Amino acid sequence: MRIVLFASGTRGDVQPMLALGVALRAAGYGVRLLAGANFAAWIESYGLEVYPTLDMEALMRSP
């Protein structure tokens, strides 16, 4: 079974979904995490597939 998780926002929003994704992968599920492009390398370092979305941190910094 494949599961898609979505986290939009800052690291505080993404990190819990990353932890959930790692646990689900350990339980045998296929996991893809949709999160800001700025988190892609970090997510991939945990062995999860990532689909990069809008960088919310950059969006919040822009006027």
C-alpha positions as CSV (number, residue, x, y, z in Angstrom):
1,M,0.0,0.0,0.0
2,R,1.2,3.5,-0.8
3,I,0.6,6.5,1.4
4,V,1.0,10.2,0.5
5,L,1.6,12.6,3.4
6,F,1.3,16.4,3.0
7,A,3.0,19.0,5.1
8,S,2.9,22.7,4.3
9,G,4.8,25.3,6.3
10,T,7.9,25.4,8.3
11,R,10.1,22.6,9.7
12,G,7.8,22.4,12.7
13,D,5.0,21.3,10.3
14,V,7.1,19.0,8.2
15,Q,9.1,17.2,10.9
16,P,6.1,15.3,12.5
17,M,5.0,14.1,9.0
18,L,8.6,13.0,8.3
19,A,8.6,11.0,11.6
20,L,5.2,9.5,10.6
21,G,6.5,8.6,7.2
22,V,9.6,6.9,8.5
23,A,7.4,4.8,10.9
24,L,5.0,3.9,8.1
25,R,7.9,2.9,5.8
26,A,9.3,0.7,8.6
27,A,5.9,-1.0,8.8
28,G,6.1,-1.8,5.1
29,Y,4.2,1.0,3.4
30,G,5.3,3.0,0.4
31,V,5.5,6.6,1.5
32,R,5.7,9.8,-0.5
33,L,5.9,13.2,1.3
34,L,4.7,16.4,-0.3
35,A,6.6,19.2,1.3
36,G,8.4,22.4,0.4
37,A,11.3,22.1,-2.0
38,N,13.6,23.4,0.7
39,F,13.1,20.2,2.7
40,A,13.6,17.8,-0.2
41,A,17.2,16.7,0.6
42,W,16.4,16.4,4.3
43,I,13.4,14.1,3.6
44,E,15.3,12.0,1.0
45,S,18.1,11.5,3.6
46,Y,15.5,9.5,5.6
47,G,14.8,7.3,2.6
48,L,11.4,8.7,1.7
49,E,10.2,9.8,-1.7
50,V,9.5,13.5,-1.8
51,Y,7.4,15.5,-4.2
52,P,8.6,19.1,-3.8
53,T,5.9,21.8,-3.5
54,L,6.0,25.5,-2.9
55,D,8.6,26.7,-0.4
56,M,6.3,28.2,2.3
57,E,9.2,29.7,4.3
58,A,10.3,31.7,1.2
59,L,6.7,32.7,0.6
60,M,6.3,34.0,4.2
61,R,9.5,36.0,3.9
62,S,8.4,37.8,0.6
63,P,6.5,41.0,0.8
